[in-house]
């Protein structure tokens, strides 16, 4: 896909790993190669 969209995934401690995996799989199937992860390192 050109141009590549800006995709960022934001999760927290309550996010299920399987949910993130499904999102990443859908992105891969759509041809999106660049995915960023937004993290909050906390206090």
mmCIF entry with sequence, helices, sheets and N, C-alpha, C, O atoms, coordinates in Angstrom:
data_MODEL
# 
_entry.id   MODEL 
# 
_entity.id                         1 
_entity.type                       polymer 
_entity.pdbx_number_of_molecules   1 
# 
_entity_poly.entity_id                      1 
_entity_poly.type                           'polypeptide(L)' 
_entity_poly.nstd_linkage                   no 
_entity_poly.nstd_monomer                   no 
_entity_poly.pdbx_seq_one_letter_code       
;(UNK)(UNK)(UNK)(UNK)(UNK)(UNK)(UNK)(UNK)(UNK)(UNK)(UNK)(UNK)(UNK)(UNK)(UNK)(UNK)
(UNK)(UNK)(UNK)(UNK)(UNK)(UNK)(UNK)(UNK)(UNK)(UNK)(UNK)(UNK)(UNK)(UNK)(UNK)(UNK)
(UNK)(UNK)(UNK)(UNK)(UNK)(UNK)(UNK)(UNK)(UNK)(UNK)(UNK)
;
_entity_poly.pdbx_seq_one_letter_code_can   XXXXXXXXXXXXXXXXXXXXXXXXXXXXXXXXXXXXXXXXXXX 
_entity_poly.pdbx_strand_id                 A 
# 
loop_
_entity_poly_seq.entity_id 
_entity_poly_seq.num 
_entity_poly_seq.mon_id 
_entity_poly_seq.hetero 
1 1  UNK n 
1 2  UNK n 
1 3  UNK n 
1 4  UNK n 
1 5  UNK n 
1 6  UNK n 
1 7  UNK n 
1 8  UNK n 
1 9  UNK n 
1 10 UNK n 
1 11 UNK n 
1 12 UNK n 
1 13 UNK n 
1 14 UNK n 
1 15 UNK n 
1 16 UNK n 
1 17 UNK n 
1 18 UNK n 
1 19 UNK n 
1 20 UNK n 
1 21 UNK n 
1 22 UNK n 
1 23 UNK n 
1 24 UNK n 
1 25 UNK n 
1 26 UNK n 
1 27 UNK n 
1 28 UNK n 
1 29 UNK n 
1 30 UNK n 
1 31 UNK n 
1 32 UNK n 
1 33 UNK n 
1 34 UNK n 
1 35 UNK n 
1 36 UNK n 
1 37 UNK n 
1 38 UNK n 
1 39 UNK n 
1 40 UNK n 
1 41 UNK n 
1 42 UNK n 
1 43 UNK n 
# 
_struct_asym.id          A 
_struct_asym.entity_id   1 
# 
_struct_conf.conf_type_id            HELX_P 
_struct_conf.id                      HELX_P1 
_struct_conf.pdbx_PDB_helix_id       AA1 
_struct_conf.beg_label_comp_id       UNK 
_struct_conf.beg_label_asym_id       A 
_struct_conf.beg_label_seq_id        17 
_struct_conf.pdbx_beg_PDB_ins_code   ? 
_struct_conf.end_label_comp_id       UNK 
_struct_conf.end_label_asym_id       A 
_struct_conf.end_label_seq_id        29 
_struct_conf.pdbx_end_PDB_ins_code   ? 
_struct_conf.beg_auth_comp_id        UNK 
_struct_conf.beg_auth_asym_id        A 
_struct_conf.beg_auth_seq_id         17 
_struct_conf.end_auth_comp_id        UNK 
_struct_conf.end_auth_asym_id        A 
_struct_conf.end_auth_seq_id         29 
_struct_conf.pdbx_PDB_helix_class    1 
_struct_conf.details                 ? 
_struct_conf.pdbx_PDB_helix_length   13 
# 
_struct_conf_type.id          HELX_P 
_struct_conf_type.criteria    ? 
_struct_conf_type.reference   ? 
# 
_struct_sheet.id               AA1 
_struct_sheet.type             ? 
_struct_sheet.number_strands   2 
_struct_sheet.details          ? 
# 
_struct_sheet_order.sheet_id     AA1 
_struct_sheet_order.range_id_1   1 
_struct_sheet_order.range_id_2   2 
_struct_sheet_order.offset       ? 
_struct_sheet_order.sense        parallel 
# 
loop_
_struct_sheet_range.sheet_id 
_struct_sheet_range.id 
_struct_sheet_range.beg_label_comp_id 
_struct_sheet_range.beg_label_asym_id 
_struct_sheet_range.beg_label_seq_id 
_struct_sheet_range.pdbx_beg_PDB_ins_code 
_struct_sheet_range.end_label_comp_id 
_struct_sheet_range.end_label_asym_id 
_struct_sheet_range.end_label_seq_id 
_struct_sheet_range.pdbx_end_PDB_ins_code 
_struct_sheet_range.beg_auth_comp_id 
_struct_sheet_range.beg_auth_asym_id 
_struct_sheet_range.beg_auth_seq_id 
_struct_sheet_range.end_auth_comp_id 
_struct_sheet_range.end_auth_asym_id 
_struct_sheet_range.end_auth_seq_id 
AA1 1 UNK A 7  ? UNK A 10 ? UNK A 7  UNK A 10 
AA1 2 UNK A 35 ? UNK A 38 ? UNK A 35 UNK A 38 
# 
loop_
_atom_site.group_PDB 
_atom_site.id 
_atom_site.type_symbol 
_atom_site.label_atom_id 
_atom_site.label_alt_id 
_atom_site.label_comp_id 
_atom_site.label_asym_id 
_atom_site.label_entity_id 
_atom_site.label_seq_id 
_atom_site.pdbx_PDB_ins_code 
_atom_site.Cartn_x 
_atom_site.Cartn_y 
_atom_site.Cartn_z 
_atom_site.occupancy 
_atom_site.B_iso_or_equiv 
_atom_site.pdbx_formal_charge 
_atom_site.auth_seq_id 
_atom_site.auth_comp_id 
_atom_site.auth_asym_id 
_atom_site.auth_atom_id 
_atom_site.pdbx_PDB_model_num 
ATOM 1   N N  . UNK A 1 1  ? 0.851  -1.167  0.000  1.00 0.00 ? 1  UNK A N  1 
ATOM 2   C CA . UNK A 1 1  ? 0.000  0.000   0.000  1.00 0.00 ? 1  UNK A CA 1 
ATOM 3   C C  . UNK A 1 1  ? 0.899  1.233   0.000  1.00 0.00 ? 1  UNK A C  1 
ATOM 4   O O  . UNK A 1 1  ? 1.771  1.374   0.857  1.00 0.00 ? 1  UNK A O  1 
ATOM 5   N N  . UNK A 1 2  ? 0.685  2.103   -0.944 1.00 0.00 ? 2  UNK A N  1 
ATOM 6   C CA . UNK A 1 2  ? 1.485  3.323   -1.032 1.00 0.00 ? 2  UNK A CA 1 
ATOM 7   C C  . UNK A 1 2  ? 0.554  4.526   -1.133 1.00 0.00 ? 2  UNK A C  1 
ATOM 8   O O  . UNK A 1 2  ? -0.392 4.469   -1.919 1.00 0.00 ? 2  UNK A O  1 
ATOM 9   N N  . UNK A 1 3  ? 0.752  5.563   -0.422 1.00 0.00 ? 3  UNK A N  1 
ATOM 10  C CA . UNK A 1 3  ? 1.712  5.660   0.668  1.00 0.00 ? 3  UNK A CA 1 
ATOM 11  C C  . UNK A 1 3  ? 1.219  4.868   1.876  1.00 0.00 ? 3  UNK A C  1 
ATOM 12  O O  . UNK A 1 3  ? 0.019  4.661   2.058  1.00 0.00 ? 3  UNK A O  1 
ATOM 13  N N  . UNK A 1 4  ? 2.163  4.439   2.684  1.00 0.00 ? 4  UNK A N  1 
ATOM 14  C CA . UNK A 1 4  ? 1.824  3.677   3.879  1.00 0.00 ? 4  UNK A CA 1 
ATOM 15  C C  . UNK A 1 4  ? 1.133  4.590   4.899  1.00 0.00 ? 4  UNK A C  1 
ATOM 16  O O  . UNK A 1 4  ? 1.596  5.703   5.146  1.00 0.00 ? 4  UNK A O  1 
ATOM 17  N N  . UNK A 1 5  ? 0.035  4.125   5.489  1.00 0.00 ? 5  UNK A N  1 
ATOM 18  C CA . UNK A 1 5  ? -0.599 4.918   6.540  1.00 0.00 ? 5  UNK A CA 1 
ATOM 19  C C  . UNK A 1 5  ? 0.239  4.869   7.815  1.00 0.00 ? 5  UNK A C  1 
ATOM 20  O O  . UNK A 1 5  ? 1.047  3.960   8.007  1.00 0.00 ? 5  UNK A O  1 
ATOM 21  N N  . UNK A 1 6  ? 0.036  5.852   8.676  1.00 0.00 ? 6  UNK A N  1 
ATOM 22  C CA . UNK A 1 6  ? 0.724  5.906   9.960  1.00 0.00 ? 6  UNK A CA 1 
ATOM 23  C C  . UNK A 1 6  ? -0.122 5.137   10.970 1.00 0.00 ? 6  UNK A C  1 
ATOM 24  O O  . UNK A 1 6  ? -1.163 5.624   11.410 1.00 0.00 ? 6  UNK A O  1 
ATOM 25  N N  . UNK A 1 7  ? 0.323  3.938   11.337 1.00 0.00 ? 7  UNK A N  1 
ATOM 26  C CA . UNK A 1 7  ? -0.437 3.090   12.260 1.00 0.00 ? 7  UNK A CA 1 
ATOM 27  C C  . UNK A 1 7  ? 0.328  2.981   13.568 1.00 0.00 ? 7  UNK A C  1 
ATOM 28  O O  . UNK A 1 7  ? 1.511  2.639   13.583 1.00 0.00 ? 7  UNK A O  1 
ATOM 29  N N  . UNK A 1 8  ? -0.359 3.275   14.667 1.00 0.00 ? 8  UNK A N  1 
ATOM 30  C CA . UNK A 1 8  ? 0.237  3.158   15.990 1.00 0.00 ? 8  UNK A CA 1 
ATOM 31  C C  . UNK A 1 8  ? -0.723 2.381   16.884 1.00 0.00 ? 8  UNK A C  1 
ATOM 32  O O  . UNK A 1 8  ? -1.920 2.667   16.930 1.00 0.00 ? 8  UNK A O  1 
ATOM 33  N N  . UNK A 1 9  ? -0.184 1.400   17.587 1.00 0.00 ? 9  UNK A N  1 
ATOM 34  C CA . UNK A 1 9  ? -0.982 0.595   18.501 1.00 0.00 ? 9  UNK A CA 1 
ATOM 35  C C  . UNK A 1 9  ? -0.644 1.019   19.924 1.00 0.00 ? 9  UNK A C  1 
ATOM 36  O O  . UNK A 1 9  ? 0.521  1.061   20.321 1.00 0.00 ? 9  UNK A O  1 
ATOM 37  N N  . UNK A 1 10 ? -1.688 1.331   20.680 1.00 0.00 ? 10 UNK A N  1 
ATOM 38  C CA . UNK A 1 10 ? -1.513 1.722   22.079 1.00 0.00 ? 10 UNK A CA 1 
ATOM 39  C C  . UNK A 1 10 ? -2.221 0.694   22.951 1.00 0.00 ? 10 UNK A C  1 
ATOM 40  O O  . UNK A 1 10 ? -3.413 0.444   22.774 1.00 0.00 ? 10 UNK A O  1 
ATOM 41  N N  . UNK A 1 11 ? -1.514 0.115   23.864 1.00 0.00 ? 11 UNK A N  1 
ATOM 42  C CA . UNK A 1 11 ? -2.103 -0.868  24.758 1.00 0.00 ? 11 UNK A CA 1 
ATOM 43  C C  . UNK A 1 11 ? -1.790 -0.520  26.200 1.00 0.00 ? 11 UNK A C  1 
ATOM 44  O O  . UNK A 1 11 ? -1.059 0.430   26.480 1.00 0.00 ? 11 UNK A O  1 
ATOM 45  N N  . UNK A 1 12 ? -2.345 -1.292  27.098 1.00 0.00 ? 12 UNK A N  1 
ATOM 46  C CA . UNK A 1 12 ? -2.040 -1.114  28.510 1.00 0.00 ? 12 UNK A CA 1 
ATOM 47  C C  . UNK A 1 12 ? -1.959 -2.495  29.151 1.00 0.00 ? 12 UNK A C  1 
ATOM 48  O O  . UNK A 1 12 ? -2.055 -3.509  28.459 1.00 0.00 ? 12 UNK A O  1 
ATOM 49  N N  . UNK A 1 13 ? -1.788 -2.537  30.433 1.00 0.00 ? 13 UNK A N  1 
ATOM 50  C CA . UNK A 1 13 ? -1.619 -3.803  31.136 1.00 0.00 ? 13 UNK A CA 1 
ATOM 51  C C  . UNK A 1 13 ? -2.861 -4.688  31.018 1.00 0.00 ? 13 UNK A C  1 
ATOM 52  O O  . UNK A 1 13 ? -2.766 -5.904  31.185 1.00 0.00 ? 13 UNK A O  1 
ATOM 53  N N  . UNK A 1 14 ? -4.005 -4.103  30.737 1.00 0.00 ? 14 UNK A N  1 
ATOM 54  C CA . UNK A 1 14 ? -5.248 -4.863  30.622 1.00 0.00 ? 14 UNK A CA 1 
ATOM 55  C C  . UNK A 1 14 ? -5.491 -5.398  29.213 1.00 0.00 ? 14 UNK A C  1 
ATOM 56  O O  . UNK A 1 14 ? -6.421 -6.178  29.003 1.00 0.00 ? 14 UNK A O  1 
ATOM 57  N N  . UNK A 1 15 ? -4.668 -4.989  28.242 1.00 0.00 ? 15 UNK A N  1 
ATOM 58  C CA . UNK A 1 15 ? -4.846 -5.433  26.860 1.00 0.00 ? 15 UNK A CA 1 
ATOM 59  C C  . UNK A 1 15 ? -4.497 -6.912  26.726 1.00 0.00 ? 15 UNK A C  1 
ATOM 60  O O  . UNK A 1 15 ? -3.487 -7.381  27.249 1.00 0.00 ? 15 UNK A O  1 
ATOM 61  N N  . UNK A 1 16 ? -5.348 -7.625  26.021 1.00 0.00 ? 16 UNK A N  1 
ATOM 62  C CA . UNK A 1 16 ? -5.109 -9.050  25.788 1.00 0.00 ? 16 UNK A CA 1 
ATOM 63  C C  . UNK A 1 16 ? -4.140 -9.216  24.620 1.00 0.00 ? 16 UNK A C  1 
ATOM 64  O O  . UNK A 1 16 ? -4.295 -8.580  23.578 1.00 0.00 ? 16 UNK A O  1 
ATOM 65  N N  . UNK A 1 17 ? -3.155 -10.065 24.802 1.00 0.00 ? 17 UNK A N  1 
ATOM 66  C CA . UNK A 1 17 ? -2.161 -10.317 23.767 1.00 0.00 ? 17 UNK A CA 1 
ATOM 67  C C  . UNK A 1 17 ? -2.833 -10.787 22.480 1.00 0.00 ? 17 UNK A C  1 
ATOM 68  O O  . UNK A 1 17 ? -2.418 -10.396 21.388 1.00 0.00 ? 17 UNK A O  1 
ATOM 69  N N  . UNK A 1 18 ? -3.855 -11.613 22.596 1.00 0.00 ? 18 UNK A N  1 
ATOM 70  C CA . UNK A 1 18 ? -4.548 -12.132 21.414 1.00 0.00 ? 18 UNK A CA 1 
ATOM 71  C C  . UNK A 1 18 ? -5.184 -11.009 20.603 1.00 0.00 ? 18 UNK A C  1 
ATOM 72  O O  . UNK A 1 18 ? -5.205 -11.077 19.374 1.00 0.00 ? 18 UNK A O  1 
ATOM 73  N N  . UNK A 1 19 ? -5.699 -9.985  21.261 1.00 0.00 ? 19 UNK A N  1 
ATOM 74  C CA . UNK A 1 19 ? -6.305 -8.853  20.558 1.00 0.00 ? 19 UNK A CA 1 
ATOM 75  C C  . UNK A 1 19 ? -5.270 -8.109  19.737 1.00 0.00 ? 19 UNK A C  1 
ATOM 76  O O  . UNK A 1 19 ? -5.525 -7.747  18.589 1.00 0.00 ? 19 UNK A O  1 
ATOM 77  N N  . UNK A 1 20 ? -4.116 -7.884  20.314 1.00 0.00 ? 20 UNK A N  1 
ATOM 78  C CA . UNK A 1 20 ? -3.031 -7.201  19.603 1.00 0.00 ? 20 UNK A CA 1 
ATOM 79  C C  . UNK A 1 20 ? -2.592 -8.046  18.416 1.00 0.00 ? 20 UNK A C  1 
ATOM 80  O O  . UNK A 1 20 ? -2.329 -7.515  17.337 1.00 0.00 ? 20 UNK A O  1 
ATOM 81  N N  . UNK A 1 21 ? -2.514 -9.347  18.608 1.00 0.00 ? 21 UNK A N  1 
ATOM 82  C CA . UNK A 1 21 ? -2.140 -10.246 17.519 1.00 0.00 ? 21 UNK A CA 1 
ATOM 83  C C  . UNK A 1 21 ? -3.122 -10.198 16.362 1.00 0.00 ? 21 UNK A C  1 
ATOM 84  O O  . UNK A 1 21 ? -2.714 -10.225 15.200 1.00 0.00 ? 21 UNK A O  1 
ATOM 85  N N  . UNK A 1 22 ? -4.423 -10.127 16.670 1.00 0.00 ? 22 UNK A N  1 
ATOM 86  C CA . UNK A 1 22 ? -5.434 -10.037 15.612 1.00 0.00 ? 22 UNK A CA 1 
ATOM 87  C C  . UNK A 1 22 ? -5.295 -8.740  14.835 1.00 0.00 ? 22 UNK A C  1 
ATOM 88  O O  . UNK A 1 22 ? -5.422 -8.731  13.610 1.00 0.00 ? 22 UNK A O  1 
ATOM 89  N N  . UNK A 1 23 ? -5.034 -7.646  15.537 1.00 0.00 ? 23 UNK A N  1 
ATOM 90  C CA . UNK A 1 23 ? -4.846 -6.353  14.859 1.00 0.00 ? 23 UNK A CA 1 
ATOM 91  C C  . UNK A 1 23 ? -3.627 -6.410  13.946 1.00 0.00 ? 23 UNK A C  1 
ATOM 92  O O  . UNK A 1 23 ? -3.684 -5.965  12.800 1.00 0.00 ? 23 UNK A O  1 
ATOM 93  N N  . UNK A 1 24 ? -2.530 -6.955  14.451 1.00 0.00 ? 24 UNK A N  1 
ATOM 94  C CA . UNK A 1 24 ? -1.305 -7.037  13.648 1.00 0.00 ? 24 UNK A CA 1 
ATOM 95  C C  . UNK A 1 24 ? -1.511 -7.941  12.429 1.00 0.00 ? 24 UNK A C  1 
ATOM 96  O O  . UNK A 1 24 ? -0.986 -7.653  11.353 1.00 0.00 ? 24 UNK A O  1 
ATOM 97  N N  . UNK A 1 25 ? -2.260 -9.016  12.586 1.00 0.00 ? 25 UNK A N  1 
ATOM 98  C CA . UNK A 1 25 ? -2.543 -9.904  11.462 1.00 0.00 ? 25 UNK A CA 1 
ATOM 99  C C  . UNK A 1 25 ? -3.364 -9.171  10.398 1.00 0.00 ? 25 UNK A C  1 
ATOM 100 O O  . UNK A 1 25 ? -3.084 -9.291  9.205  1.00 0.00 ? 25 UNK A O  1 
ATOM 101 N N  . UNK A 1 26 ? -4.372 -8.418  10.825 1.00 0.00 ? 26 UNK A N  1 
ATOM 102 C CA . UNK A 1 26 ? -5.201 -7.656  9.884  1.00 0.00 ? 26 UNK A CA 1 
ATOM 103 C C  . UNK A 1 26 ? -4.361 -6.625  9.135  1.00 0.00 ? 26 UNK A C  1 
ATOM 104 O O  . UNK A 1 26 ? -4.542 -6.426  7.934  1.00 0.00 ? 26 UNK A O  1 
ATOM 105 N N  . UNK A 1 27 ? -3.440 -5.968  9.848  1.00 0.00 ? 27 UNK A N  1 
ATOM 106 C CA . UNK A 1 27 ? -2.565 -4.994  9.197  1.00 0.00 ? 27 UNK A CA 1 
ATOM 107 C C  . UNK A 1 27 ? -1.686 -5.673  8.156  1.00 0.00 ? 27 UNK A C  1 
ATOM 108 O O  . UNK A 1 27 ? -1.498 -5.146  7.060  1.00 0.00 ? 27 UNK A O  1 
ATOM 109 N N  . UNK A 1 28 ? -1.151 -6.833  8.495  1.00 0.00 ? 28 UNK A N  1 
ATOM 110 C CA . UNK A 1 28 ? -0.306 -7.578  7.561  1.00 0.00 ? 28 UNK A CA 1 
ATOM 111 C C  . UNK A 1 28 ? -1.111 -7.981  6.328  1.00 0.00 ? 28 UNK A C  1 
ATOM 112 O O  . UNK A 1 28 ? -0.615 -7.866  5.207  1.00 0.00 ? 28 UNK A O  1 
ATOM 113 N N  . UNK A 1 29 ? -2.332 -8.446  6.515  1.00 0.00 ? 29 UNK A N  1 
ATOM 114 C CA . UNK A 1 29 ? -3.178 -8.844  5.398  1.00 0.00 ? 29 UNK A CA 1 
ATOM 115 C C  . UNK A 1 29 ? -3.519 -7.661  4.501  1.00 0.00 ? 29 UNK A C  1 
ATOM 116 O O  . UNK A 1 29 ? -3.732 -7.830  3.300  1.00 0.00 ? 29 UNK A O  1 
ATOM 117 N N  . UNK A 1 30 ? -3.571 -6.467  5.078  1.00 0.00 ? 30 UNK A N  1 
ATOM 118 C CA . UNK A 1 30 ? -3.873 -5.253  4.312  1.00 0.00 ? 30 UNK A CA 1 
ATOM 119 C C  . UNK A 1 30 ? -2.631 -4.693  3.611  1.00 0.00 ? 30 UNK A C  1 
ATOM 120 O O  . UNK A 1 30 ? -2.725 -3.719  2.864  1.00 0.00 ? 30 UNK A O  1 
ATOM 121 N N  . UNK A 1 31 ? -1.471 -5.306  3.852  1.00 0.00 ? 31 UNK A N  1 
ATOM 122 C CA . UNK A 1 31 ? -0.250 -4.855  3.198  1.00 0.00 ? 31 UNK A CA 1 
ATOM 123 C C  . UNK A 1 31 ? 0.456  -3.714  3.902  1.00 0.00 ? 31 UNK A C  1 
ATOM 124 O O  . UNK A 1 31 ? 1.317  -3.059  3.314  1.00 0.00 ? 31 UNK A O  1 
ATOM 125 N N  . UNK A 1 32 ? 0.103  -3.471  5.149  1.00 0.00 ? 32 UNK A N  1 
ATOM 126 C CA . UNK A 1 32 ? 0.726  -2.393  5.910  1.00 0.00 ? 32 UNK A CA 1 
ATOM 127 C C  . UNK A 1 32 ? 1.980  -2.938  6.576  1.00 0.00 ? 32 UNK A C  1 
ATOM 128 O O  . UNK A 1 32 ? 1.917  -3.867  7.382  1.00 0.00 ? 32 UNK A O  1 
ATOM 129 N N  . UNK A 1 33 ? 3.127  -2.346  6.226  1.00 0.00 ? 33 UNK A N  1 
ATOM 130 C CA . UNK A 1 33 ? 4.412  -2.888  6.674  1.00 0.00 ? 33 UNK A CA 1 
ATOM 131 C C  . UNK A 1 33 ? 4.961  -2.207  7.920  1.00 0.00 ? 33 UNK A C  1 
ATOM 132 O O  . UNK A 1 33 ? 5.749  -2.807  8.650  1.00 0.00 ? 33 UNK A O  1 
ATOM 133 N N  . UNK A 1 34 ? 4.564  -0.978  8.172  1.00 0.00 ? 34 UNK A N  1 
ATOM 134 C CA . UNK A 1 34 ? 5.135  -0.230  9.294  1.00 0.00 ? 34 UNK A CA 1 
ATOM 135 C C  . UNK A 1 34 ? 4.077  -0.024  10.376 1.00 0.00 ? 34 UNK A C  1 
ATOM 136 O O  . UNK A 1 34 ? 3.029  0.576   10.138 1.00 0.00 ? 34 UNK A O  1 
ATOM 137 N N  . UNK A 1 35 ? 4.374  -0.533  11.562 1.00 0.00 ? 35 UNK A N  1 
ATOM 138 C CA . UNK A 1 35 ? 3.463  -0.397  12.697 1.00 0.00 ? 35 UNK A CA 1 
ATOM 139 C C  . UNK A 1 35 ? 4.272  0.093   13.888 1.00 0.00 ? 35 UNK A C  1 
ATOM 140 O O  . UNK A 1 35 ? 5.337  -0.447  14.187 1.00 0.00 ? 35 UNK A O  1 
ATOM 141 N N  . UNK A 1 36 ? 3.772  1.105   14.558 1.00 0.00 ? 36 UNK A N  1 
ATOM 142 C CA . UNK A 1 36 ? 4.437  1.615   15.748 1.00 0.00 ? 36 UNK A CA 1 
ATOM 143 C C  . UNK A 1 36 ? 3.661  1.229   16.997 1.00 0.00 ? 36 UNK A C  1 
ATOM 144 O O  . UNK A 1 36 ? 2.447  1.032   16.954 1.00 0.00 ? 36 UNK A O  1 
ATOM 145 N N  . UNK A 1 37 ? 4.370  1.125   18.097 1.00 0.00 ? 37 UNK A N  1 
ATOM 146 C CA . UNK A 1 37 ? 3.750  0.848   19.382 1.00 0.00 ? 37 UNK A CA 1 
ATOM 147 C C  . UNK A 1 37 ? 3.968  2.038   20.292 1.00 0.00 ? 37 UNK A C  1 
ATOM 148 O O  . UNK A 1 37 ? 5.098  2.494   20.469 1.00 0.00 ? 37 UNK A O  1 
ATOM 149 N N  . UNK A 1 38 ? 2.885  2.544   20.873 1.00 0.00 ? 38 UNK A N  1 
ATOM 150 C CA . UNK A 1 38 ? 2.945  3.667   21.796 1.00 0.00 ? 38 UNK A CA 1 
ATOM 151 C C  . UNK A 1 38 ? 2.941  3.098   23.197 1.00 0.00 ? 38 UNK A C  1 
ATOM 152 O O  . UNK A 1 38 ? 2.028  2.360   23.566 1.00 0.00 ? 38 UNK A O  1 
ATOM 153 N N  . UNK A 1 39 ? 3.950  3.431   23.982 1.00 0.00 ? 39 UNK A N  1 
ATOM 154 C CA . UNK A 1 39 ? 4.051  2.905   25.334 1.00 0.00 ? 39 UNK A CA 1 
ATOM 155 C C  . UNK A 1 39 ? 4.139  4.039   26.339 1.00 0.00 ? 39 UNK A C  1 
ATOM 156 O O  . UNK A 1 39 ? 4.615  5.129   26.023 1.00 0.00 ? 39 UNK A O  1 
ATOM 157 N N  . UNK A 1 40 ? 3.685  3.776   27.529 1.00 0.00 ? 40 UNK A N  1 
ATOM 158 C CA . UNK A 1 40 ? 3.815  4.703   28.642 1.00 0.00 ? 40 UNK A CA 1 
ATOM 159 C C  . UNK A 1 40 ? 4.618  3.977   29.705 1.00 0.00 ? 40 UNK A C  1 
ATOM 160 O O  . UNK A 1 40 ? 4.099  3.064   30.348 1.00 0.00 ? 40 UNK A O  1 
ATOM 161 N N  . UNK A 1 41 ? 5.873  4.358   29.905 1.00 0.00 ? 41 UNK A N  1 
ATOM 162 C CA . UNK A 1 41 ? 6.706  3.636   30.848 1.00 0.00 ? 41 UNK A CA 1 
ATOM 163 C C  . UNK A 1 41 ? 6.241  3.757   32.300 1.00 0.00 ? 41 UNK A C  1 
ATOM 164 O O  . UNK A 1 41 ? 6.756  3.058   33.172 1.00 0.00 ? 41 UNK A O  1 
ATOM 165 N N  . UNK A 1 42 ? 5.283  4.626   32.564 1.00 0.00 ? 42 UNK A N  1 
ATOM 166 C CA . UNK A 1 42 ? 4.773  4.772   33.923 1.00 0.00 ? 42 UNK A CA 1 
ATOM 167 C C  . UNK A 1 42 ? 5.707  5.596   34.806 1.00 0.00 ? 42 UNK A C  1 
ATOM 168 O O  . UNK A 1 42 ? 6.690  6.175   34.341 1.00 0.00 ? 42 UNK A O  1 
ATOM 169 N N  . UNK A 1 43 ? 5.370  5.629   36.086 1.00 0.00 ? 43 UNK A N  1 
ATOM 170 C CA . UNK A 1 43 ? 6.148  6.463   37.023 1.00 0.00 ? 43 UNK A CA 1 
ATOM 171 C C  . UNK A 1 43 ? 7.552  5.952   37.275 1.00 0.00 ? 43 UNK A C  1 
ATOM 172 O O  . UNK A 1 43 ? 8.302  6.560   38.038 1.00 0.00 ? 43 UNK A O  1 
# 
